[in-house]
Amino acid sequence: MNEVFSAGGIVYYKDKILMLRKKNGDWVLPKGRIEDGETLEETAIREVKEETNVDAIILDYIGITSYSFSNFWTEYQMINKTVSWYLMEAKSFDLEPLKDEGFVQAAFIESDKVVRIAKYDDERKVIIKAIEAIK
């Protein structure tokens, strides 16, 4: 099994959380793989900027999620992915989804609605933890 390490952000502004909508309609948090020489924190900041065009600062570490999936691009090789999540505060608001990665919309969504629309249970759990930390 292949191991992949990523980092992402739960980016908030007022009572809203930054989310990305994929072509298939799924709402997800910004995250991505660590590049050579990067820290987890640097990865989270870079991925938020690349995928949404939002500048953000890290306020706190939220936790990790782990899951496995089959990558059909490499003959269905199983991949174990670990994502480190950070609570972040938005410092810019010129939203631009990274279309090259299949995102069609970036939006700040009310925190109570985000919990309902988040596609994945693991992301929903870190969103809830981040909302509790904000209050």
N, C-alpha and C positions, 0 to 999 in steps of 0.2 A: 504494500500500500504506500502511496506517495503522500508525504506530509507537506501541507501548505500553510503558511502563517500570514495572516492579514491583520489590518487594523482599520477601524472606522470610527465615525463620530455620531453621537446623538447631539445635534446642533440645535440650540434653542434661541429664540428671541421672543421676549415677553412670554405669552402663554402658547407659543407655537413651536413645533418641531419640524426641522427640515427633512423632507422625504423626496424620493425619486420615483417616478412612474415609468415602468418599462413598457415596451411595445405591446406586450401581452396584457397590460393593465395592472400588473402587480406593483404594489407600493413597497419600496425597500429603503433601507438606510444606506448612505454612502460608505463604501469600504473598498479595500483593495489590498493587493499583495505588497509585502515589504520588498523594497529594492535594495540592492547591495549597499552596505554602509549606512543604511537608515536605522533609526530607532523606531520603536512602535509609535511613539508620539509624533515623530516626523512623518511617518507613513499616514497616520490618521489625518493630520493637517493637509498633507499633499493630496490625498484621495478626496477629501471634502472639496478642496479647491478645484481639482481636475474634473470631478464628476458633476459639480454644481455651480462652479465659479464663485463660491462664497468663501471669504476669508473668515477664519474662526480661531479662537484661542482655547486651549485646553484648560478646564477648571478642575477636573477630577477624573480618576480612573473608575470606570463602572464595573468592569468584569470581563469575562471571556465567555464565548460560546464555541462549541465544537460540533461538527456534523460531518458525515461522510456522504459522498455522492459518486456516481459513475460518470467518467468523462468519455463521452462517445468519440471525441476527437483523437483519443489515444487508445483505440480499441477497447473501450469500456473499462479502462483501468480505474480502480477504486482510489479515491482521493479523500484523505482526512484533512479537513480544514479547521483551523483554530483562528478565531477572530478576537482580538483585544479591542474593547470598546471604551471610548472616552466621552465624558460629558464636555461639551464645547459651547461657547457663546459666539454667536454670529457677530462679525464686525463689518461685514459688507452685505449688500442685498441685491446685487445685480445678478439674478438667477439665470443660469444658462446650462441646461442639461447636456451631458456629454453624449451626443447622438451616436458617435462611433461605437459606444458600448451598449447601444440599444435603449437609451433613456430618452423619453419623449417629453418629460415634464419634470421640473424641480419646483417645489412649493413648500412654503411654511404653512403647516396645517395645525389647527387647534389640537392641543394635547389630548383632549378626551376623544376626539375623532381619530387621531393617529393610532391609538390602541386598537380601535375597531378595524382600520383599513390595512394595517401592517400585514403583509403576506405570511411571514414566517413566525412561528411560535417563539423561537429563540430571540428574534429581534423584538417581538412584542414584550418579552420579559425584560430585556435591557432598557426598552423605552419606559416601561413602568418604573423600573429602578431609577432611571434618570429623572423622571417627573417627580418622584418622591424626594430626590436630592435637591431639586430646584425649589420646592415649597418651603 
